[in-house]
Each structure stands twice: as structure tokens, then as C-alpha cells.
Amino acid sequence: MALLACACLAPATAVALETTAPHVPTRVDTDVCAMCHRGHGGASDGWSENTAFETTYVALLVVPSVGVGDTAVCYACHGVGQLGSDAADVESAFSSTSRHSIAPSATAYGARPMHECSTCHDSHGSQRDASGALHPALLRAYDASGSAYYGDEAYCAACHPDRPLDIWDGLDAFKRTAHHSRLPSPTTGTGIVCSNCHDPHGSDRAPSIVASICPPAVVATQSVTANDRTFCTLCHPAQEYTFSGPATYATAAHGSSTATIAVAGEYPARDYASGVATRAVGECQVCHAPMGRTRDSTRTIPKLGDKYGRQLCDRCHDGDGPARTDVATLAFPASRTDTELVAVWRPSVETSIYGDIAVYTRDVTVSVPATLDGPRVLPSANRTGDASAGDIDRDGIAELVIGDPSRAYLDIRSADPVGGLVTTSVAIPGGVAAQYVEVGDFISGGAGAGQAEIAIVARAATEPHASTLYVLRYSAGALTSLASAAVGDDVSGIASGDVTGTALADLVVTAAADDQFRVLTESGGALGPVGGPYSTLSKPRGASVGDVWGASAGREIVICNAGQPAGVNNVSVFDGAGVKLGDLNTLGNAGAGIAYDSAVTDVLYNVTPLGTSGAELLVALRSDPTTDAVSATASVDLFRQAVGGIGLDAVPGKYDTGLHYESSALAAGDVDGDGRSEFVVGNSGKWLRFGDRQAPSLQVFDTSDGLTLSATPRTLWSTGIEQASGIETTWTVLGASPAVVVADLGPVGLARHPADAGPAQHVSTETATIPRHVTCADCHNPHETTATVQSPSPAVYGALKGAWGVFVTPSGPGTAITYSQKTAVAREFEVCLKCHSANMTRGRTRDIASEVNTRNASYLAVGAASTVASAPSGTFATRTAGTFTSTGAAWTKDSTMYCADCHRNANTDQAKGPHASDNGSLLRAPFWGTLTSSSDALCYLCHKYTVYYTGVEDTLTTASLFQHPPRTEQRMHKLHANDGGFSCRVCHVTHGSPTLLHLHNTDHSYEHADLGGACTTQCHIGGARRAYVRTSVTATITQPTSFTVPVSAGYTGTWSAIVSRDATSLVVGEIGGASAVPPDLPAVFAIEIGFTGTPSLPSGVEFRGRYAGSPGHTVYVQAFDYSSGTWSTLGSPWPSTAVPGVYTWALTNPSFRRAADGEVRIRVIHPQPGDPTHSMDIDSVWLYP
């Protein structure tokens, strides 16, 4: 029977018997078969593998093996101390703590629930490759579909597909990793890269980690002691890319941490007795997935990351993770659908350059009703005008649309995951400027059906200010005009809403010159009036649409009658057909009873009189914007609907906003996330050079019970008095009224570095060609970062150690900079300027590098100590210690600083650094949306509040260098910031100026002098030039404030050249021969020098300089006599000399000084004839008391 059994097996194994190999005899010999098989009485496993010839019901194995498959018969040779153990002692491996599970243990891997040796090996060598050769190690495995694999990683993947809870994301993910592409194939010829790290049978280092790494993976065989960083560093023993090497990593915050984290995946429960395992957070395997992690269907996460981007960091850096810093809570989810509150500040013409857009966002870290973060301020390159919001491009997110009354463009701000709200400036067809803007669905049909359109009103600059309404559609970055209509003269406002029942928004336009309003609606794709125009009372404006008259069907139109006397028919309500339903009398306060804007909203949600919609009517009341009115308190009136819907209550509720607040605009919406509407008042404030003043603001009125409004609104300030309105020339062209918008503009959120919010483009070796993005690794190198502080700045501190950045090499001021990549920064700014510069701005951020350029005339000292700063030490505050620098010493003019001294989280309980801040521009303290009177404003962290605002310490001995002793209030910083209410940014830039000292703005034409300066700005009456002279305690001179050269052959030099004795001079050329220009001044040169603010007649005038002439040429010094209106010659002529000298002339006539302003005028003049080779050189000119 034994012979029969062997004979029956012979045909099936005939091929195998021809080749010398283990298990494969060279001849048909039943004795060889009998080594594993018994012809009579052989054991049977009792279960079948249908895809192989191995252990079936009739395997006839020599070893009794019921329930254990073929393992016992294999151990007969491959067991401990057995014949084949020298080549392969698999029994020991299968006895390890981490091993492949074989019969009788069940497993969820592979094509069947139990494994045995023949699951992975073709014991007879019955399968061959195309050449007829045996597969290495007799490998063969079947996947669930029955397909066979004989080598490389596909062999392992046959039983190891991607499973939800394991740490293997499948073969495709692994093949996209460097471990797959760079690890060598083993010398066994199997092609299985996996075996570089894993023992296929088992080991005591979970998960089946090899006992040693062998060549060619390493130069020499290395023992593996544990599955931790020591295993990884066998192949990664030195610095490479962003890995700083094992020695440096051991001292880094991650590498030295003793905190632990649970080991992920399925194998801990299988390989550890406790079912769980932990490892130190600094082990490589915490952050890296050696076999790769799938990012999407075609990509694997770079750098073997276990999660992508900030998701990886947030696993530990969250509220309950092992890390001390929680940055996960600072993330702003893109799925948020919060409404934003926007104020478009529209200053008076004189200060119009300070108009900007303030965006307030809801604080997502607190419960509702939420506070508001910000503002995030979006500066405008042009004048700011009216604004509205809506989805004008059909992307599902509203855009903010802002008009510019000075040019034919609309400023469209749209949500951007990296930039917040980014700008597109779009030309308006026809070249008209938008005085008013409204967004809504006004036109049906066509390619833009269902898309919001933009309605604008253009107003002619000349009387009678004919006005035209245009409806525009936005597509592909351009505007198309759909319809237009004349809307009367001197239009004063626009509103929209469905008042005709067409389901489209109708447009309501008021015209102040005509005392009329018009209702326009779409018909057949065109825009036309419903009827009318409809007459109103005096100076209509501030229209709104809503259901405020229950007895009238549909929505009503509310018109403010701004020209009516206070308390008399100040508001009118019309139905959609223009029929007046009634007039309302407002309350207001004395001097501030002008109805200026209206809004309809249901703010008192628990008040719904029978037969009404429950909505209330709000009316903003202010003083006359065309006059300097007496002190007046602005307010808002709230009208409730009457029971039965027969109108509104005769007596409204009055809510004061504030003295000089000038409440001018209203909006409504859920700004705090409580699911109910609040109303927002836009206060334009008041700016007068002399007299009453108040900065603009927003006020949010809410209710706690739905019955009455809270007595104290939340006030959100503008940045300074420069954004307020002055005395306006008309009722309609107003900087007086800020535009207020409440809308969901997309995931704007608080100011932050929006890690991973934009395109997923990060790689560790990226250059400036990489698309703009932000991720944690842009600033932090997890292999080197520490928690250490550093001193002095700008040396890199621990949090940024090992990060890559840029060398910044200036060759001149401003943008004259070259950049080169730096793999490990030495200074903080090298990280920051990697993105915030021309190196990678891509038009989305300011080029800060050009502003802090050390070749600039003045600059913030983040790159190096300033060489031009001159402020005395007594003007600086003591710095806050223990943040990013270890010193707590006071700042000085020679200090250097970190970017993070200003830009970082304002909440000290949260992670340090510029991750997120509820202050705009990622600032640690308010700069935007705060007044100079606030002692916690950003600038006062370095510059003393008592010097620059109160002026208490701004004395001549500790001066801020902005002094003008001739004035009664000589402390000019106090005069501007405190008395005037102007913010620091009116005069100063924040980072640097390529051309001006003292961080001056270029818009006021600042001129520097050693003992003073001058500026020319619209803030001064008529845009006049104003100079100041700064003197010490012992100085007694008065410096000139202006000069002109009415006659000359040309001159060089500026006012600053003559105010101090230095290397610069005013050099005036002499005309040759006779001069008749001008006719009343027959001279060959004339120089006029002005002084202002002298407290009394000076005793004399002193010049330092020389007349480079010759004998016979006479130069006179003269003073202007204000009593006679003529010039009077002083003393002897100016002599001709070869070198400069000091010359003095007495002033004895009281009429040489103008009493009104202390002005003194001095003239240097040479009568004709002249010599073109001569010149006048003046180094300084001063008056003495």
C-alpha cells in the first residue's frame, strides 16, 4: 500500500523530482517521499486548502497533526536542534512574542482563517518561473481571489491588504515611499524589501522586527535592540535634509521628552501581554509611518508622515495630548459658516488715505453669544466707499464689494484659505465711479440666472449731479453691464428687497435734490421703474426694505427724511407701489435729530404683536454733517409694530450711542452666533481741527431676553480720529457714513497662520516656485526645535531651531535685496522673511523684507540694530521677559528685536508664537481697532504711554524728539495723539521707510533736520507745510520753518539744509548781467526765509555761510516790515569771503514780527547786475531772542 501511495503521488510531482532543491529529490524514490508522507495510517489535518496540493484531507503526513496543519512535520527538520535547523530554525522564530500566526491560532489575515507553512511556501517546488527555475525560498502565496504571488512586496500584500485599524495602508501607498525605492532587495533573491525590517517568521521585537540589519542595506551587519529610534538610526546615522542627526535630536524637545503615547495599530493587542504598548513621544515611529500613509488615491504623505500636515502635530499638541502647547484649538475649520461684521471706514477727504476695511470675526473658542475677534484690517490702495456683499460668482460664498468714489473700479474681496480676504480690482464698464453699491439678484435669465448682480449709482460731479443706476454682472474677473436707468439728481442712497412680489430683489433709490425715490425692477431682462418717481419729504436717504406694516401686503419701503426738523415726520413708510402708509416722528437728542439711516430686523424676538411679522424699525439719528454743530449725543430709535399691523408705535424707544458719535449707518444679522439677529450701528465720529472730536466706531445692540435691548452696547473702535468725518459740503457725497456689512464671507476667521488651510504643497526642500501655503513645518523643524529662549535677538530661539529660511542680502534701500536658501537659520527673521518678502510673496502679503531692509533710511531693528535711531532711552518701556528672549531690560534705540515681539498670540494662556491672535495682523496687543488713549495698545509695549500720549514724561530732558517750544503745547506727540486723537500710523510706518527717517509715512512729505523737521499734509489747513524746531534746555534759537528762492540761476538744497550747522547747505546760483524777473524784484538772486511761532521780537538773525563773489557785488540781508508791507535792509551788506563765517544782524523794529502768529520773514538779496560764476552758500540761519 505504501508503494501504491507513492506511485499515486509520482505523476503530480514528476517535474519537481527533476531538480535539486530542498524537498525536491532528483529521482523517483519512495523512500524520499516517506520522509514526510506515510502510505498507511498517515495523519490528516481535517481541513482543506483548495488552491494547493498540500495538506488536504489525504495529505498522509508522517506526524500526527490534527488541527495544526503541516507545522509539526516541518518542525521535524526545521525545529530546534533538528536536521534543517542550521539553515532555517523556524520553530524558534514562531515561538517569539511577535510572529506570524500559524495553526491552530486563528488570524484575520490572508485568504483563510488559519495559516500553516504551506500557506507561504511551495514545499514541492511545483511552481516555476518563466525560465523553469524554482522561486526563491519556494515562496508562494494566494490572495483572496486565488491569484498566486512568488516574490517581492506583492507576495506579502497577498495576505496583508489595507485594513482600517492597522498601520499598513496597502502596497500602492508603500510603493510611493522612499523606503520602497531606496531600500535594497535582500540577497536571498526574493525581492521582498519588507524583509529588510521584518522577520517573516517572527521575533521578540514587535511587529516582527528583524534581529539585525544586514548588507546591502547597511555597510556592516548591525544588531537591532528595539523597535525605537535606535532601529531607525542604523540606516539614518547622520544629518540628512531636515533630520539633524541622532546626537542633536537627542537634545531637541521631541527627542528628549519623557512623555509617552500609546502605540497605534493592531499589533500591540496581539504581541503584548497587556494588550497595549506605549513609547516615548520622541521615537521616530510616533510621527513617521515607515510603510507610508495614503494621502489620497494617488499620493502618499511625504516624509513618511503618519498624518498629513498639522493633523500630525495636532495629535499631541491638543487639549489633552502629551504636549504642553495646544495649537489644535487655534485651528479655524474651513467648514465654519459664521457671519462676519465689516466696517468700511470712509474718512473725510482730508484724511481719505486712512480709509480701510475692518473685518470682525466670531471667536470660535467660546460659547455663544460669542465675542468678536479682530479687526482684521484690509488697507485700501485707494479711497474707500460704499459696500455690500453677495455671491456674485456663484461659488456658494458671498464676496465683499466696495466702491471707490474717486475712480471707475470696484474692489472685490473674496475668501482665500491663505490670505483671508484677497482683493481683485475690477474696472467698471463705461468709466463711471460707484457712489453707492448694492448686491442682490436683480436680473433673471441668461448665463447668470440665480447669480447675484452688483448695482451701482454713478453721480455727476457738477450740478445738478445727474445720477445713473447700473446693474453689473461679475464673471471671470470682469464686469459686464446688464442694464442702466436714470435715477434723478443727487442720489443719496440705495436699498434692495422684493417689494413687488417678483421673487427678485427690487432696487430703491433716493434722490436728495428731487425729494423723490424710485423703485426699479427687472422685466424681460431689462431694468425699469415700477412707477413714480414717488415724492418724499425733505432730503430722502437711508432707505431700507422689510415687513414693518402688517396691514400692508408684502414688504414695505422705509425712507429717512434727513431735511425735516427734529421730531417732525422724520421717517416715512411706503408700500411697494409707492403709496405712503404713514410718517413717524423720531425722538433723538438736542442737536442730533437728523434721521440718517434705517434698518428692519426682528431684534426683539419675543415681541410679536398680533397681525405683524414681529420685525422692528430702527432709525439712526445724528447731527447735521454740513455744519460744525454744537455738542450733541447721537442715538438710535426703535419702533415696534402696532397690534393689528396698523402701523408702528408713535413713540419709539431711544438708545443713545454717544457724544459726537454721529450715528450714520445701520445693519443687522447674527454676529455673535446665538441664532438671533443683532443690529449694528456705524458711527462716523467727528473730526475737526479745532473743537469737538470723536473717533468712529461700531456698536452692537443685543437683547438678553428678547423683550428689551441691552442698555450698554458692545463698542468696536476704529483705529483713530483720522477715520472720522469732518464738515461735509453736501448731504450725499459723504465720508460721514461708514459702510456696515453683515455677511458670511467664507472661512475668514481670526488673524492666524492658516496652517494647511490652503493648497497642500509643502515639501521640506521647497523653493520660491512652490505655490503659496502654510504648514507647521514651514517654521518648525521637529527634529531640532527646543523650548529654550534666546538672547540677544535676532538669534534664533528654540522653537525655530533647524528650520530652513533665507539669507537676506541688501544691496540698497527698499527692494534691492537678494535671497538665497538657508537650511538651518541662525536668526529668527530668516524664517519669517522666507515668505514675507519678494522671495515668495506672490502678491498676497507685504514685502516686509523691503521695509526692514537695513539699508533703508529708517527701519525696525529686526535684522540689526538701527544705525539712525535717536530716541532717548527715557522714552522706552521695559520689555516683557520670558517670552522669546531671556532679558527683561528696557528697550533702547540700540535694541534689536524679534518679529515675535509684536506678532504672536495675544492670549498668554495659549501657545506662544505667531499661530493665531484675536488682534488683527497677528499682533500680541491691539494696533487696529483701538484708540491711542488705550494704554494697552501695541506701540506702548515699547514706547512709553506717559511720553507719547499723556506727555507727562515728554520733557525737554527726556524728549520724544517731537517738540516745538514756540507753541503753548510744545509736546507734539501729545498734541497729535492725545489732543488730536490721531493714531500712530498716521505719521509712522510700522516696519521701515526706504527714504525717510523716524519711520515716517511718505504721504505727508516729511523733511528732516537735526533740530526739528517739517511735514506737508491735508490734516493741516489747506494742506499747508508745518515745521517744528526742537531745542534743548540751554538752546535759545528759533529755526526757520520755510524758505523760497524767487530769483536765482538755480539752487540745490532743501529746508533741512539751513536749520542746523552740518555738512549740507543751500547753494543759490547768481544770474549773470541784469535781471528783470520778476519785474518788481530786479535782483540776480533772492532768498526768502520764514519763521513762525516766535513769542516776541527776536533780537537778531544769525547766518552761517558765505557769499562766493567778488568786490563790487553787494548782498543785503533784509527783514519784512508788517506795518508798511515793505522790506527793510538790516545793517551792513554780507561780505564776500573764501570760507564760511558766522554773521549777525540786529532786529530792532517791532513791526518785523507779525503779532497774530509770531511770523518773521528774512530775505537775502543781490541787486543787479550779477556774475554767473558767483553763488550764495547758506549752512544755517537762526533767530535769537
Sequence and secondary structure as in RCSB ss.txt:
>XXXX:A:sequence
MALLACACLAPATAVALETTAPHVPTRVDTDVCAMCHRGHGGASDGWSENTAFETTYVALLVVPSVGVGDTAVCY
ACHGVGQLGSDAADVESAFSSTSRHSIAPSATAYGARPMHECSTCHDSHGSQRDASGALHPALLRAYDASGSAYY
GDEAYCAACHPDRPLDIWDGLDAFKRTAHHSRLPSPTTGTGIVCSNCHDPHGSDRAPSIVASICPPAVVATQSVT
ANDRTFCTLCHPAQEYTFSGPATYATAAHGSSTATIAVAGEYPARDYASGVATRAVGECQVCHAPMGRTRDSTRT
IPKLGDKYGRQLCDRCHDGDGPARTDVATLAFPASRTDTELVAVWRPSVETSIYGDIAVYTRDVTVSVPATLDGP
RVLPSANRTGDASAGDIDRDGIAELVIGDPSRAYLDIRSADPVGGLVTTSVAIPGGVAAQYVEVGDFISGGAGAG
QAEIAIVARAATEPHASTLYVLRYSAGALTSLASAAVGDDVSGIASGDVTGTALADLVVTAAADDQFRVLTESGG
ALGPVGGPYSTLSKPRGASVGDVWGASAGREIVICNAGQPAGVNNVSVFDGAGVKLGDLNTLGNAGAGIAYDSAV
TDVLYNVTPLGTSGAELLVALRSDPTTDAVSATASVDLFRQAVGGIGLDAVPGKYDTGLHYESSALAAGDVDGDG
RSEFVVGNSGKWLRFGDRQAPSLQVFDTSDGLTLSATPRTLWSTGIEQASGIETTWTVLGASPAVVVADLGPVGL
ARHPADAGPAQHVSTETATIPRHVTCADCHNPHETTATVQSPSPAVYGALKGAWGVFVTPSGPGTAITYSQKTAV
AREFEVCLKCHSANMTRGRTRDIASEVNTRNASYLAVGAASTVASAPSGTFATRTAGTFTSTGAAWTKDSTMYCA
DCHRNANTDQAKGPHASDNGSLLRAPFWGTLTSSSDALCYLCHKYTVYYTGVEDTLTTASLFQHPPRTEQRMHKL
HANDGGFSCRVCHVTHGSPTLLHLHNTDHSYEHADLGGACTTQCHIGGARRAYVRTSVTATITQPTSFTVPVSAG
YTGTWSAIVSRDATSLVVGEIGGASAVPPDLPAVFAIEIGFTGTPSLPSGVEFRGRYAGSPGHTVYVQAFDYSSG
TWSTLGSPWPSTAVPGVYTWALTNPSFRRAADGEVRIRVIHPQPGDPTHSMDIDSVWLYP
>XXXX:A:secstr
 HHHHHHHHTGGGTTGGGS BTTB SS  HHHHTTTB SSS B  SS  TTSSSSSTT  BSS  TTTTTHHHHH
HHHSTTSTTTTT  HHHHTTSSEE   TTSB SSSSSSB  HHHHB TT   B TTS B GGGB EE TTS EE 
SHHHHHHTT    TTSS   HHHHHTSHHHHHS   TTS   GGGGTB SSEESSTTTB SEE TTSSSS EE  
 SSHHHHTTT  S BTTB  HHHHHHSHHHH   EEE  SSHHHHHSTTS  EEETTSHHHHB TT  BSSSS B
 GGGBSS THHHHHTTSSTTSSSS   GGG   TT    EEEEE    GGGGGG EEEEEEE TTS SS  EEEE
EEEE SS    EEEE SSSSSS EEEEE TTSSEEEEEEEETTTEEEEEEEE GGG   SEEEEE    SSTTTT
  EEEEEEE SSTT EEEEEEEEEETTEEEEEEEEEEEESEEEEEEE  SSSSS EEEEEETTTTEEEEEEEETT
EEEESS  EE SSSEEEEEEE   TTSSS EEEEEETTS TTSS EEEE TTS EEEEE    BTTB EEEEEEE
E  STT   TTS   EEEEEEE  TTS   S EEEEEEE B TTSS B SS EEEEEEET  EEEEEEE  SSSS
S EEEEEE  B  SSS  B  EEEEE  SSSSS  SS EEEE S GGGS    SSSSS SSS EEEEE  SS  S
EE  TTTS     TT  TTS     GGGT  TTT  S  BSSTTB  GGGTT  EEEEEESSSTT EEEEEESS 
SBTHHHHHHHSSTTT TTSS  HHHHS TTSSEE TTSS  SS    GGGB B   SSSBS   B  TT    GG
GTBS S TTS  STTEESSGGGBSS STT  TT TTSGGGGTB HHHHTS TT  SSS  S B TTSSS BHHHI
IIIIS   GGGTB SSEESS GGGB GGGT EEETTEEEEE TTSGGG EEEEE   SS   B   EEEEEE S 
EE  GGGSSSSSS  EEEE  SB   SSTT  EEEEEEEEE   SS  SEEEEEEEEE  TT  BEEEEEETTTT
EEEE SS B B SS EEEEEE   GGGSBTTTTBEEEEEEEES B TT EEEEEEEEEE 
